[in-house]
Amino acid sequence: MAIKVQIPTPMRDQSEGQAEVTVVGDTVQAALDDLVRQHPGLGTKLFDKGKIRPFVNVFVGEEDIRYLDEMDTKLTDGAVVALIPAVAGG
């Protein structure tokens, strides 16, 4: 099952400049595990002690996984997972 993960600009140095990476997985957790397997440098950008970092928002399509089943959110073939870094400032 092919899933596309959209990589934000600040993390692309860890994905060889790719804006989108094709991964496999039937849940968000499995897809992100495959992403980190392919691009190990993303691991520390995305996870802290096995949990997604609080400043990284994860969307499946237009839905924030916090309002779905979080990392256990099911994915279907062709799903798009977007990694969106939180923006702060004033």
N, C-alpha and C positions, 0 to 999 in steps of 0.2 A: 504494500500500500504506500503510494508516494504522497508525501506531505511536503509542503513548501514552508520554510521558515524565513520570514523577512528579518534581515539583520539591520539594526539602526546604524547610521553613519559612525557614531563613536566606537562601535564594536567591530567594525569591518576590518580593522588592522589584524584582528584575531581570526578572521574568516577569509584570509587571502584576498581581501578587497571585495568579496562577493556580497551583493545586496540581498541575495536570496540563495538559500541552500536547500536542496532536496534531501529529505530524510525519510526514514520509515518508523512506524510506530502506531499503535492503536489508541494510545492515550497521549496527553501532553507530556507526561513524565517520560514515556518511552521515546517520543519524538525528540525531546530535548537531550535525553541521554545519548541518542544517536548523533545529534548535532555536536555534542561535546566529544564523542568518540572520533568524529571526523575532524573537529577543530578543537583540540584540547585546551587551547588558550582561552576559549570562551567559558570554560568551567568556572574560573574564579570571577569572571565578570557577571555570571548568572546566578551562581550558588554560593551560599555561605553555610557550612555545616549541613549540607544536603538539602537546604531549603532555598527556594528562590529568594533572591535579595529583595528587600522591601522597595527599592527604587526601580525595580524592573517590573513593568506591567506586561502581562501576557494576554493576548486576545486570540480567540479562535473566530475567524471571520470578524464580525463586529461586536462580539460578546467578550467581555472581560471574564476570565476564568474564575475570578473571585466570586462571581454570581452564578457560576455553573458548579462543576464538581472539582474546582481547583485543578491540581495536577493530575487528578484521575479523570478529567474531562475526556470523553471518548472522541476520537477523530475518525473521519471517513476519508476514503481515497480522494485525493485532490484538495483536501482541507488546506487552508492558509493560516499559519500561526504567526502572529506579529509580535515582536519584542519591542516594547515602547519604553524607553527610559523616562522616568519622572523628571519633570522640569520644575525647578524652584528658583526663586529670586524675586527681585522687585525693581 
